[in-house]
Amino acid sequence: MSLTALTSAYRLRTLCRLQRIQGHMMSSQVDSGVLLEKVGCAGVITLNRPKALNALNMPMVQHIYPQLKKWESDNETDIVIIRGAGGKAFCAGGDIRAVTEAGKVGDPLAEDFFREEYTLNHAIGTCRKPYIALIGGITMGGGVGLSVHGRFRVATEKTLFAMPETAIGLFPDVGGGYFLPRLQGQLGLFLALTGFRLKGRDVQRAGVATHFVESEKIPELEKDLVDLKSPSAEDVSRVLDSYQNQSALGADKPFVLEQHMSDIDRLFSSSSVEGIVQNLKADGSEFANTQAK
C-alpha cells in the first residue's frame, strides 16, 4: 500500500473515531436532557426535555454547572445563552416527582438535588460573562432559577411566569427570597404568596425579565448574538434593546396588575402572613377575596 493510501486510510479511521466519540457525547447530552454547544462567540445551553416541559433534573444540573464554569474561564467564549427546546416551555420547574419519590424512601437525592441546583443558581448569578436567558413559554420555579439571576432575561409573548411553590407547602425557592423582595413595592411578596401568573410583556414590566422580544424575532436575535465579536455586556444590551424596540406586540395594553398595585402595597404590607390574610379578609373586595383564597 502506498504512503498516500496509508495516510488516507488513517485519516478515515480517525474521522470515524471522532464521529463515534462526538455521537456518544451528543447521545450523553440528549440522555441528560440538555445540549451544550459552542456557536460563534457563545456557549449555548438548550434544555432538551420538551415532553416534560424541560423540567430540571439532577443530570441536567450536573451537566450544566461544569460547562458553565468552563465557559466562564474560556478565552474563546464571550457570552452564554440558555434556551428551552420544544416551543412550549423554557423550564416549567424542578423535577418535583423525582425528588418526592426519593424523599419517600430516604434517598439522598431529595437533599442533593436542591444543594446542586442552588449551587448552579449561584454560579449563574456570579458569572463574569454576559448570561442571556431566552425565557419563551412556561418559566416557573426551577426555570426561574436558571434565568432570573443572570444578567439578561428575554421574555416573549408566550412567556408564562410564576413562583407556585407555596401551593405545595414550600417557600419560593431558587433564590426567590433574594429577587422577589427587589421588585417594586410589595409585588414580590404578592407573587410569592399567591403564585400569581404573569404573561408576556408583563413579565418584563414586573422586573422579572430585562427585555421583551416577539417570539418570531428570537431566531434572528440568537444569530446576531452569536455573531458578535468579543462583545461586552454593553454590546449585548444594545442588541437586545434594538430587538425590544422592534417589538410592539402588547405595548398598548397596561400592566395586568396596574390598577391593583396600590392595593397590593397596602394589603401585603403586614410583617406576617396572618396579618396579610387579615388585611385581605377585612378589605372584602373581589380582588382581595381572590387572593385570600
Salt bridges, closest charged atoms under 4 A:
GLU37 OE1 - ARG83 NH2 3.84
GLU72 OE1 - LYS69 NZ 3.24
GLU72 OE2 - ARG128 NH1 3.58
ASP95 OD2 - ARG49 NH1 3.54
GLU101 OE2 - LYS104 NZ 3.49
ASP112 OD1 - ARG115 NH1 2.94
ASP202 OD1 - ARG205 NH1 3.22
GLU222 OE1 - ARG83 NH1 2.40
ASP227 OD2 - LYS223 NZ 2.87
ASP235 OD1 - ARG238 NH2 2.32
ASP241 OD1 - HIS211 NE2 2.80
ASP263 OD1 - ARG266 NH2 2.95
ASP283 OD1 - ARG266 NH2 3.22
